[in-house]
Every structure is written in C-alpha cells, then in structure tokens.
C-alpha cells in the first residue's frame, strides 16, 4: 500500500529568520497575511494548541469537528494548526484543488506513530491465518482512532472498517459489531477499552496486541475468545494521569468533580465522575453552575483556557505537573506567520499531500466516520 508523502516548495524566507523573533512581533504580520489571503485561506486550530496560535484560527475544535470543517472548507488553502495526522485527514477530505499546510512538519503524534502500517498488516495476516478475518472484512472489523496515519486509515477503509474519534467511538463500536463479532481497535488501547467497557464488554473479553511480541503476546485461545483486540498504543499526555491523582485531588478539594478524557487509563476513568471527548469536557464545564469545581484529566492548554473562560468556577488540572502535548506545542506564532506570509506570496511551504491510492481508501474510512455522527 502506498504511504502518505509530503511535498515542500522552497520558502521565500527561511524559517530560521522567523524563529529568532519574539511571539508578540508576529501578531500584526499574521493579521496582514490573513487579510491578503482573504477567503482563500482557512486556519484550523485544535483545542490543545497554545493560545498565541489558536486565537488566529477561524475554527477551533477537536479532531472530529476539525475534520468536518476541512471537508466543508471553500478556499484554496487549509492551514492546520494541529499535528500531522490531522493535516493528512484534511487533505483526504478536501477537494483535489485544495492545498493543506502544516506550519511545522515536526508536529507529529506519538500515539499515531505506535501503529506502523507494516506491523498492522502483519497482525492482520496472522488474524487471517487463524481464520478470524479475511481481506473482504469478514470476521473482524478494523477500527482506527482519528489519531493514526493515513496509511492506517486506508488499511481500515479497504477492509470494511472505519475511523472514529473520542466523540463517536461508541457509535463506531455499535456499527462494527453489526458487521462482525470482533473488532481490531487501533492504535489507542485506552480509548478502546474505556469505550468497550462502557458498552458492557467485560475486560476479559478485550485483549491487547503487542506488535513487538510473537502473536501479539497472546494465545490462539485468547484471540478466539476476545470480542475486542486492542492495539498496544497510548497517548503520551493522557497516560500520565494516575488513579493516585484522582485520590489526591479529591482529598485536597472536597466536592470537586473529576472529569477525564477516555484516552486516560481505565483505572483513572473508573475513579472519575465523568469522561468524554474534548468537546464534552468543555460542555461539562460550561454547563456547570457558578461556584462549581472541576479537575480535568486532559492537555494543560485546554484546561488553562477553560479556567480563563469560566472565572466563576474552579477549573484545575488533575495533575499539578501539567500534561503538555509537546508535539502540538511545536507550532508557534513564528511557524504560522512564516506559512501564511509565504502563501500570501504564492509560495507553498510544508504542504501535506497523501498519495492517491492511500487517499482513496482513507476517504472511505473517514466518510464512514462522518456518517456515524
């Protein structure tokens, strides 16, 4: 299967000449470049993005909402202030004449990197050898979280599977079980486990496939008995939250409501008062009465932004050390300004372009996600 490729053209000015400048000096230049580009450019900003960047975005959201925005974008350029897999999805969902730009190509996702296409294909071949799957999508439905490469999305689309987000993972599970008795869930074991358990699937009917061990570290008997095969991947931010953090915050803030993202460990989610996607966490805080208190298990930029937006409430992070998405943080005002000023000059930098065959099947999987709602 073809893999995603990146196409870069020579910039008008070197990025290094921007990186030495202070953040605040970019504001007027970004605004000027945006004005020159007009409706030809839409800037998408993920909720985990730093404030200095996200305030220039036309639309803010989680991966699902931004995927919708990318599919609806009218202009020529989509500048994605997020991470690599998000920009890939924007290119897949956009029109052929649209150009997707990622301001910093180093903005990746450690979770997405935990499911390499060769490893996944090897796992699938072993499922076929055991009679648990075939390449027509019978026996086993592959589902991949949005936080995965275009190649993994295409793999699922070609084998009768779909993409999901934390917003619609339960819908995707129900859809998948209508087709087959088993699910292969990539690449976040925690989202898969938390989703399955919330739907009544016992933990013993969910197993973890370790791509670095023979047969995933599992026996044939365990694989045959499992309803959900979870890939051994995780979010480096959300896995840092521990049950002890929940205990500590409850002791220090009596009556506080603990809400967490389903990328957190199962043990943390079980101790929490509620869990949900980024948009759900935002809504829980917004809908809380004045004077209410929340400890949130998710990325620190979002937590701090919610605290600023709701001064009538107490909003703190579940872990005092603060859990930062370091790859998302790579995109700075300097990177955004550099990308926009080059576009305004008609020069494309850091274009994200997915190979046609990969795009075709990944689009199938993403369209199924959008249909699930």
Beta strands, then each sheet from edge to edge (+ up, - down):
strand 1: 5-7
strand 2: 41-46
strand 3: 59-61
strand 4: 77-81
strand 5: 99-102
strand 6: 140-145
strand 7: 162-164
strand 8: 182-186
strand 9: 206-209
strand 10: 228-231
strand 11: 257-260
strand 12: 274-275
strand 13: 293-297
strand 14: 314-317
strand 15: 351-353
sheet 1: 1+ 15-
sheet 2: 3+ 2+ 4+ 5+
sheet 3: 7+ 6+ 8+ 10+ 9+
sheet 4: 12+ 11+ 13+ 14+
end
